[in-house]
Amino acid sequence: MLTIKPVSEAGFASMADEWQACLEVSDANPLFMSWPWLYSWWETWSQILGMELVLLGVFDQRDELVGIGPFCRRVLMTPAGIRVARLYMIGNAWRLAPTVRTEYYGIIARRGFEHPVRAALVSALEQLEWDELICSDVPVDQLENLTTGGVNEQRGYRIIRRTDDTGIRIDTSGAFDDWLGGLGKHTRLKAYNRRAYLKKQGELAFLDHNQCRDGDFFERLNAFHMNRWGKPAFDGEALRFHRLFLERLHLCGGESAMSVILYNERCVSVLYDLVVRGCRYNLQAGYEEGFDAKVSLGYLHLGFAIESAFNHGTTSAYDLLAGTGKKQFYKSHFHGEPVHFSTFQVVRSPLLKALYRIQAASPPLIARAFSRRVGL
């Protein structure tokens, strides 16, 4: 028999060791479902967004933590005056405000306890006050887990798929040359062969970021983004989040892998990677716009980083995560396995279910006007 216990904010702040012990014997993502990531998100955005913590711990008969349901709640009023109690999963703020992107989302369950933990959490959620639950960037198999766990139309819920996205994950357990040989010729040229072109004209170096030599990493990253996109990669709260998270990264067994490309001793590209439990994650990149018409610095830097992951004895994957490029889905060129994510709503309010049915049955222009008017 399992017991559900709500966790207070003070409990959340002090449970890093217990959380990580549970996570490490689960199949949940070791970066995005870690205590450092989710608590840093909560500390950064919870008060700004007016969130109420709904963190559920699942305990066995020995009072050991075997599962975690990381939720939060916000009650809002739509422009039409409809009160909506919305549950979110900690780490996302769908349609509220831009925060960092938390991928691979799901509940945490100790291996061997997956089914009872899921059932216990679904039962606990049914006792809470909420009109809809927002699940963002969830691996597609987690939707099936929810429906088999009792969150389905037979129990009175309506599930609405909102967006789907794809990431790319590269297996780096083999030989780098084999992976390189499997790339298309244009990708291989941009990610690897252009090294020779640059070395003929100057000094090319791929190095770990050094604060004394290269300055503040995030300042450099933001400067590149301002030139390319007209806005920083991380500002305000997002910058605070990443600095907080990096201070706690060691608690989930991770290490930063920030790197730079120097050309003739000038920094022309930066890459923000993290290595956690054998996987290297690519979070962000920035580079000098208009560097050389023959060179794609983004591809070139990723080629160096992926080679580094292949050569690192304990790293078995390089994860490019979800998201597209400025003009194309460039990540698909890197010869990795696609990872599919879904963002969806679980609706149980009869009024909201009726309104969403009207929205879905309306022509696109009318549906958009209806959404703005009602505020859904």
Secondary structure in CASP SS format (residue, H / E / C, confidence):
PFRMAT SS
TARGET T0000
AUTHOR 0000-0000-0000
METHOD secondary structure of the structure
MODEL  1
M C 1.00
L C 1.00
T E 1.00
I E 1.00
K E 1.00
P E 1.00
V E 1.00
S C 1.00
E H 1.00
A H 1.00
G H 1.00
F H 1.00
A H 1.00
S H 1.00
M C 1.00
A H 1.00
D H 1.00
E H 1.00
W H 1.00
Q H 1.00
A H 1.00
C H 1.00
L H 1.00
E H 1.00
V C 1.00
S E 1.00
D C 1.00
A C 1.00
N C 1.00
P C 1.00
L C 1.00
F C 1.00
M C 1.00
S C 1.00
W H 1.00
P H 1.00
W H 1.00
L H 1.00
Y H 1.00
S H 1.00
W H 1.00
W H 1.00
E H 1.00
T H 1.00
W H 1.00
S H 1.00
Q H 1.00
I H 1.00
L H 1.00
G C 1.00
M C 1.00
E E 1.00
L E 1.00
V E 1.00
L E 1.00
L E 1.00
G E 1.00
V E 1.00
F E 1.00
D C 1.00
Q C 1.00
R C 1.00
D C 1.00
E C 1.00
L E 1.00
V E 1.00
G E 1.00
I E 1.00
G E 1.00
P E 1.00
F E 1.00
C E 1.00
R E 1.00
R E 1.00
V E 1.00
L E 1.00
M E 1.00
T C 1.00
P C 1.00
A C 1.00
G C 1.00
I C 1.00
R E 1.00
V E 1.00
A E 1.00
R E 1.00
L E 1.00
Y E 1.00
M E 1.00
I C 1.00
G C 1.00
N C 1.00
A C 1.00
W C 1.00
R C 1.00
L C 1.00
A C 1.00
P C 1.00
T C 1.00
V C 1.00
R C 1.00
T C 1.00
E C 1.00
Y C 1.00
Y C 1.00
G C 1.00
I C 1.00
I E 1.00
A E 1.00
R E 1.00
R C 1.00
G C 1.00
F C 1.00
E H 1.00
H H 1.00
P H 1.00
V H 1.00
R H 1.00
A H 1.00
A H 1.00
L H 1.00
V H 1.00
S H 1.00
A H 1.00
L H 1.00
E H 1.00
Q C 1.00
L C 1.00
E C 1.00
W C 1.00
D C 1.00
E E 1.00
L E 1.00
I E 1.00
C E 1.00
S E 1.00
D E 1.00
V E 1.00
P E 1.00
V H 1.00
D H 1.00
Q H 1.00
L H 1.00
E H 1.00
N H 1.00
L H 1.00
T H 1.00
T H 1.00
G C 1.00
G C 1.00
V C 1.00
N C 1.00
E H 1.00
Q H 1.00
R H 1.00
G C 1.00
Y C 1.00
R E 1.00
I E 1.00
I E 1.00
R E 1.00
R E 1.00
T E 1.00
D E 1.00
D E 1.00
T E 1.00
G E 1.00
I E 1.00
R E 1.00
I E 1.00
D E 1.00
T C 1.00
S C 1.00
G C 1.00
A C 1.00
F H 1.00
D H 1.00
D H 1.00
W H 1.00
L H 1.00
G H 1.00
G C 1.00
L C 1.00
G C 1.00
K H 1.00
H H 1.00
T H 1.00
R H 1.00
L H 1.00
K H 1.00
A H 1.00
Y H 1.00
N H 1.00
R H 1.00
R H 1.00
A H 1.00
Y H 1.00
L H 1.00
K H 1.00
K H 1.00
Q H 1.00
G C 1.00
E C 1.00
L E 1.00
A E 1.00
F E 1.00
L E 1.00
D E 1.00
H C 1.00
N C 1.00
Q H 1.00
C H 1.00
R H 1.00
D H 1.00
G C 1.00
D C 1.00
F H 1.00
F H 1.00
E H 1.00
R H 1.00
L H 1.00
N H 1.00
A H 1.00
F H 1.00
H H 1.00
M H 1.00
N H 1.00
R H 1.00
W H 1.00
G C 1.00
K C 1.00
P C 1.00
A C 1.00
F C 1.00
D C 1.00
G H 1.00
E H 1.00
A H 1.00
L H 1.00
R H 1.00
F H 1.00
H H 1.00
R H 1.00
L H 1.00
F H 1.00
L H 1.00
E H 1.00
R H 1.00
L H 1.00
H H 1.00
L H 1.00
C H 1.00
G C 1.00
G E 1.00
E E 1.00
S E 1.00
A C 1.00
M C 1.00
S E 1.00
V E 1.00
I E 1.00
L E 1.00
Y E 1.00
N C 1.00
E C 1.00
R E 1.00
C E 1.00
V E 1.00
S E 1.00
V E 1.00
L E 1.00
Y E 1.00
D E 1.00
L E 1.00
V E 1.00
V E 1.00
R C 1.00
G C 1.00
C E 1.00
R E 1.00
Y E 1.00
N E 1.00
L E 1.00
Q E 1.00
A E 1.00
G E 1.00
Y E 1.00
E C 1.00
E C 1.00
G C 1.00
F C 1.00
D C 1.00
A C 1.00
K C 1.00
V C 1.00
S C 1.00
L H 1.00
G H 1.00
Y H 1.00
L H 1.00
H H 1.00
L H 1.00
G H 1.00
F H 1.00
A H 1.00
I H 1.00
E H 1.00
S H 1.00
A H 1.00
F H 1.00
N H 1.00
H C 1.00
G C 1.00
T C 1.00
T C 1.00
S C 1.00
A E 1.00
Y E 1.00
D E 1.00
L E 1.00
L E 1.00
A E 1.00
G C 1.00
T C 1.00
G C 1.00
K C 1.00
K C 1.00
Q C 1.00
F C 1.00
Y H 1.00
K H 1.00
S H 1.00
H H 1.00
F H 1.00
H C 1.00
G C 1.00
E E 1.00
P E 1.00
V E 1.00
H E 1.00
F E 1.00
S E 1.00
T E 1.00
F E 1.00
Q E 1.00
V E 1.00
V E 1.00
R C 1.00
S C 1.00
P H 1.00
L H 1.00
L H 1.00
K H 1.00
A H 1.00
L H 1.00
Y H 1.00
R H 1.00
I H 1.00
Q H 1.00
A H 1.00
A H 1.00
S C 1.00
P C 1.00
P H 1.00
L H 1.00
I H 1.00
A H 1.00
R H 1.00
A H 1.00
F H 1.00
S H 1.00
R H 1.00
R H 1.00
V H 1.00
G C 1.00
L C 1.00
END
